[in-house]
Amino acid sequence: MTTMKASKHEMLKAQWQKMIKDQSESGLSIREWCRENDISHGKFYYWQRVIREEALIKAGTLAVTGQTQFVEVKQSIAEIKPNNQGTCAILRSNGNKIEILNGAIQIL
């Protein structure tokens, strides 16, 4: 992909990531949300697939190359766990504990 084409792709991908997030938070079905926002549901599904595939490729590349990515974890005094989320995994190291809840999502 040429640099200009790659830049345009990244710009469009960012716009679609926001729209996909908006649809998800709207409570509407994809078709209803697309109809209300005058967007082709075919385009919506296309970009949803592109974004997922690129995320999977990136995750696979990181796994194969052994690259590490970091995320800041802020310690909280009060533990808040919504009733609808069970624990998916618990990581323990050097007396620290990180609890990962079901329903955790990646924001691309």
C-alpha positions in Angstrom: 0.0 0.0 0.0 1.4 3.4 -0.9 1.9 5.9 1.9 -1.0 8.2 0.8 -3.3 5.2 0.4 -2.2 3.8 3.8 -2.9 7.2 5.4 -6.4 7.4 3.8 -7.1 3.8 5.0 -6.1 4.7 8.6 -8.2 7.8 8.5 -11.3 5.9 7.2 -10.6 3.1 9.7 -10.6 5.5 12.6 -13.9 7.0 11.4 -15.4 3.6 11.1 -14.1 2.5 14.5 -16.0 5.4 16.0 -19.2 4.6 14.1 -19.0 0.9 15.0 -18.6 1.9 18.7 -21.5 4.3 18.4 -23.7 1.5 16.9 -22.7 -0.9 19.6 -23.6 1.6 22.4 -26.9 2.6 20.7 -28.8 -0.5 21.6 -30.0 -0.7 18.0 -29.4 -3.5 15.6 -26.9 -2.8 12.9 -29.5 -2.5 10.2 -31.7 -0.2 12.3 -28.6 2.0 13.2 -27.5 2.1 9.6 -31.0 3.1 8.5 -31.2 5.9 11.1 -27.7 7.2 10.1 -28.2 6.8 6.3 -25.3 4.3 6.1 -25.2 1.2 3.9 -25.2 -1.8 6.1 -23.0 -3.5 3.5 -20.3 -0.9 4.1 -20.8 -1.2 7.9 -20.2 -5.0 7.7 -17.2 -4.5 5.4 -15.4 -2.1 7.7 -16.3 -4.2 10.8 -14.6 -7.2 9.1 -11.6 -5.1 8.0 -11.1 -3.8 11.5 -11.4 -7.2 13.1 -9.1 -8.8 10.6 -6.4 -6.2 11.1 -6.7 -6.5 14.9 -6.3 -10.3 14.6 -3.3 -9.9 12.3 -1.7 -7.5 14.7 -2.3 -9.8 17.6 -0.9 -12.7 15.7 2.2 -10.7 14.7 2.8 -9.7 18.3 2.5 -13.4 19.4 4.8 -14.6 16.6 7.5 -11.9 17.0 7.3 -11.9 20.8 6.9 -8.2 20.9 5.4 -6.8 24.1 2.9 -4.0 24.5 2.1 -2.3 27.8 -1.0 -0.8 29.2 -1.2 1.4 32.3 -3.0 -0.2 35.2 -4.2 2.2 37.9 -4.6 0.9 41.4 -8.0 1.6 42.9 -9.0 1.5 46.5 -12.5 0.3 46.0 -13.1 -2.7 43.9 -16.2 -2.2 41.7 -17.5 -5.2 39.8 -20.8 -5.0 37.9 -23.1 -7.8 38.7 -23.3 -9.0 35.1 -19.5 -9.6 34.8 -17.8 -12.7 36.1 -14.1 -13.1 36.3 -12.3 -14.4 33.2 -8.7 -14.5 34.6 -6.7 -13.5 37.6 -3.0 -12.6 37.2 -0.8 -12.6 40.2 2.8 -11.4 40.4 5.0 -10.2 43.3 2.0 -9.8 45.6 -0.1 -7.9 43.0 -3.3 -9.1 41.6 -5.0 -8.2 38.3 -8.6 -9.4 37.7 -9.8 -9.5 34.1 -13.6 -9.5 33.8 -15.7 -11.1 31.2 -17.0 -8.5 28.8 -13.6 -6.7 28.7 -13.3 -5.2 25.2 -10.5 -3.9 23.1 -11.0 -0.4 21.8 -9.1 -0.1 18.5 
